[in-house]
Amino acid sequence: MFETRSLRSRLFLQLLVTIAVVPLAIPIYAMISRSFAGAGWGNYAAVLAVPGFARFFLNSAIVAGGAILVIYIATMMASFAFSKLRVRHKEVYFWMMMAALTLPEVVLIAPLYATAVQLHLLGTFWSVILPIAALQIPFTVLITRGYVDGIPDTLFEAARLDGAGTWSMFWYILLPLARPMAVAMIVLVLINAWNAYLLPKVFLTSDDMGVVTLLPEYFRRQYNDDTPKILAAAVVTAIPTIVAYIALQKQFERGLAAGAIK
């Protein structure tokens, strides 16, 4: 972290940070204050009274947990291969993967839907978990490879001389040393998977498989939306990710900072 000693520099940086935060804080403040309009806390009571409320959170936890597991395994293995293993044309494969970052989610809905139908996954959690993982893995590999590049090659060379195989080096060297980066990756994936709306809306065809991002739709009407209750549902939906970020903030920042430095 940067440190400044002069009072003028600290005041300037404080002013700069405040100016940067205000545009982000205003919409959040407006959403929270508007969620209390009319019935006040009754809006939140109405959200909690939605049929199957707990089931929405459980379904989102299943989707987020499955996505985290798939992305963590695939990202760590891919980063290890791209950084430390001798793979022919690995840079070509790496940049082909990075090209996937240019594909927006909405343009992939039709081919993903057709694929889910062909694999008989439509209406299952896997029809959401796998596309979420596929869309996020290129980015997680990008940031994790930078971290793995910073691990000295001598550690792996010494392990190889002692008779360790590729899987042993991956399990006993890479994974323990990459824990800070893994925490940062898990937080990012949790936020994106928990806030997913379009994929669950399209692929989870059963009402019993709804996720938390679909809660606001219970307060939408054909001719009149109950805006305060919709915003109250949005606030309730965001609470788990806020709590997770606060709880893992130090590890998250440490992992991102380490991943940005080669």
N, C-alpha and C positions, 0 to 999 in steps of 0.2 A: 504494500500500500504506500501511496505517496504521503509524505509528511511535510508540513510547512511550519516554520517557526515564527514568522512575523505575524502580527495581528492583522495587518492589512491583507496579507495573502489568505489567512483563514476566513476573514470576512468576505473576501471576494469569492472564494470557493463555496462558502455557505450560500451566498446569494446566487451563484451559478447553479448549484444543486437545487435550490428552491425553485428557481425559474424553470428548470428542467422537469421537476416533479409536478408542478401546478397543472399543466395540461393533462397529465394522467390522473391526477387526483380529482379534478372537477367532474368527469363523467361518473367516477365511483361514488362520489358524494351525492350527485344527483340521483343515481340509481337507488342508493340506500335511503335517502330522504323521501324519495317518491314512493318507495315500497311501504312506507308508513301512512300514506295518504288514505283518507276515508276511515277504515276500520282500525288503523294502527296495528298493534300486535295481532289483531284478528286476522290480518292478511297472512301472517306466518302460521297462525293456527289453522287456517284454511289449507295451506300448503301441506302441513303435517297430517291433515285429515284426508288427503288424497288417497283413494283406495290403493293398497299395495305400495304405500310410500317406502317402507323398508325394502321391499323387493327391488325398487328402482336402484337404490344404493348398492344392494347386493349384486345386481346385474352389472352395474358400472365397475364394481370392484373385481368381478370376474373378468371383464373385458380388459381393464387396466392391468390386472395381475398377469393375465395370459400374454398381453402385449409386452410387458416388462420382461417376462421370462424368455420369450422368443427373441426379442431384440437384444437382451443381454448376452445370450449364448451366441447368437449370430455375429454380433458386433465384436465381441472379444475374440472369437475365432478368426474373423476376417481381419481384424486389426493386427493380430499376431502374425497371420500369414503375409499380409502386405508389408509389415515392418521388419520381421525377423527371419522369415523363411525364404529360401531360394525357389521362387516360382517363376516359370517362364512367362514372359509378357505380363507380369503382374501389374505393371503401371498401366497397361492398356485396359485390363480388367477394372482397375481402380477408377480410371477416368470414365469408363463406360458406366460404372455405378454412380459416379458423380453427375453424369448427364441426367439421371433419373430425378435429380433435385429440381430440374426445370419443368417437370410434369405436375400440373395442378391436380388436386384430388378430383375435381368435378369432371374433368375430361376422361377420367379412368372409370367412371361409374358404370358405363355400358359394358366394357370388356370385363370388368370385375364381376358384374352381375351374371354375364354369360358363363364365366368361369365357375362361379359359385353354383350355378344350375347344373353344369356338366359334372361337377365333382360331388353333387348332392349335399352341398354345405349350406344352401340357402335356408335361412330360418334357424341357424345354429350360431353359437357364439364365435366359432371359428371363421365364419364368413365375415366377421368384423375384425377379429384379432389379427388374422393373417394380412389383410390389406393395410391395417394400421401399421403393423410391423414393417411391411414392405415399403411403405411410404416414408418411414422414419429411419430405417437402417442406413441409407446413404449418408444422412447427416450425422448420425451417431458414429459411424465408421470414420467420417472425416475428422471429427474432433478427438476421437479416441486414438486414432493412428498417430496423431501428433504427440499424445502422451506416451504411447508405447515406444515411439522413436527415441524418447528421452531416457528410456531404460538402457543402461550400458550393455553393449553386446558382449562384454567380457563375462557377465554373469551367465549368459547362455552358453558361451564357449567353454567356460569352466565346468558347467553342468554336463555338457556333451562329453568332455574329456573324462568325467567321472562315470560315464556310462548312461546318463539320462537320455531318454528318448524324447521325441517331439511332444507327446502327450504329457510326459512328466514335467517338462519345462513349462508347458502351458499351465498345468494345474498347480505346480508348486512354486513357480517363479512369477509368471505373468499375473495370474489372478490375485495373489496376495498384494503385489506391488501396485496393481491397478485399482485398488479399492476406492481411493478418492475420486478417480474418474468415473468409476461405476456408480457412485452415489449421485454425482452430477447428472449422469445419463439417466438414472432411474427417476430423478425428479422431473427432468424434461419430458420423459416418456409418460410419466404419470399425469402431468398436466395436459399433454396433448391427447392422451387416450381418454382421460376422464371428461374432457370437454368435447369429445367427438360427437357430432350431431348427424351429419349427412349419412355416413356409413351405417350407423345403427337404425336410422330412419328408413333406409332403403332395404337393408338385408335382414333385420330382425322383424319378421312378419307377425309374430305372436305378441299379443298385448301383455302377456306375462313376462316378456323378455325386454320390456322397455327400460331405458337407462335414464339417469337423472337429467340429462339435457332435454329430455322430452317432457319433463314436468310442466314447464310453462304452457304447453299446449292444452292442458286441462282447463285453463282459464281464458282460452280464446273462443270467441263466439262468431257466428256467421256475420252478424252486423255490428257487434260491439265487443271489444276486448276489455277484460278487467286488468288494466295496466298495472295498478299497484300489486295485485297478486302475482302477475307475471314477473315483475321485478323482485318480489319477495322470493319466488321460486328460484330466480337466478342467483340471488344472494345465498340461499341455502345450498344450492348446487356448488357454489364456489368455495364454501367453507372447508371441505376436506383437503383441497389442494393448497389452500392458504395455510392450514395447520401443518401439512406435510412440508411445505417450503420453510416455514419458520423453524420447525424442528430440525431440519437438515441444512439450514442456511450456511453454516460455517463449512460443512463438508462440500456442499454444492459449489460455493465460491472457490474453495481450495481446488476442487477438481477441475473447474473450468479454467482457472488461472494456470494450473499445471498443464492442461491440455493445449493451452494457447502458446506455450513456450516450448520450443524444440531445442 
